[in-house]
Amino acid sequence: MPPMEPHLEKARFAAAGYAPAPEASALAYGMIGMALFSVGMWGAGRFYDVPLIPHLSLIVVGSLIAFPVGIWLRKKRKRRHVDAYQAELVCLGAGCRS
């Protein structure tokens, strides 16, 4: 892969400072969302002394909802990074000229 031009690399570095690009895949974000939801439900069940086995269907449905939420979060972070990169290019005067 050829090296990036200096102004493009500078814009990418500046944008990564306040809007870092997501490094994991969408699948990883979804799986992490499911895991965090499950751990949160387990913690809430332990705190309130509620047995989770009778409510297993609710936990499964909640986990299935958490999966696309994780994917949405990755998409949002990627969009923020791209917008920040474009803004940095404009600030450097390297692109998007009218």
N, C-alpha and C positions, 0 to 999 in steps of 0.2 A: 504494500500500500504506500503510495507516494506521500511525502510529508505535506502537511497543510500549509497554505500560504500564511505568512506571519500575522496579517490582520485578521484572518479567519480564526487562527488559533488564539489570538488575543481576545477576540470577541467570545469565543467558546469558554475560555478560562474565566472571563469576567462574568458571564452569564451563570456559570456553574457556582460562583460565589454566593449568589442569592436565590438561584432557582436550579438546583442540581438535577441532572437528568437521572431518571430511574435506571438502576443497573440490572435489576432482576426482570425476568419475563412476566408476562401477564398471568401465566399459570402459577408462578411462585407467589405473586401478590394475592391471587385468589385463595391459594392454599394457606397462606399466612393469615388471611382474613378469617377463614374457617377455624384455624387453630386458635386464634385470639378469641373468637366468639365462644368456642368450646371451653377454653380455660376460664373465661369470664363467667360462663354459666356454672361451671364446676365450683368456682369460688363463691358465687352468689348462693348456690345450693348448700355449700358447707357453712356459710355465714348464717343463713336463715334456717339451717337444719331441715332442709327439704330434700327428700329422696328424689334423685333424678331419673331413676329407671321408669317410674310411672309416666314421666313427662318426656320420654325419649323421642317421641314423634315431634314435639315442639322444638327440641334441641336439633334434630335433623333438619327440620324446615328452616330454623334460624341459621344453621350452618350453610344451607343451600342459598339463603338470601345473602349471607356474608361473602360468598364466593364472588358474585358479580360486583359487589361493593368494592372488593379489593381490586378487581380489574378496572373499575371506574376510577379508583384512586390513582392507579398507575397511568391511566390515560390523561387524567387531569395534571399530574406531575409532568408528564412528557409535554403536554400542550404549554404549560407554564415555562418549561425550559426552552422550547422552540420560540415562544413569544419573547422571552428575555434575550435569546441569541439574536433575533431579528432587531430588537431594540438596541442591542450593543453594536450591531453592524451599522445601524443608522447613526449612532453616536460617533462611531469611528469614521463615518463618511465613506464606507466601503461598499455600500449597496443601497438598493431601494431608492434610487435617485429619480426624481420626476422630470 
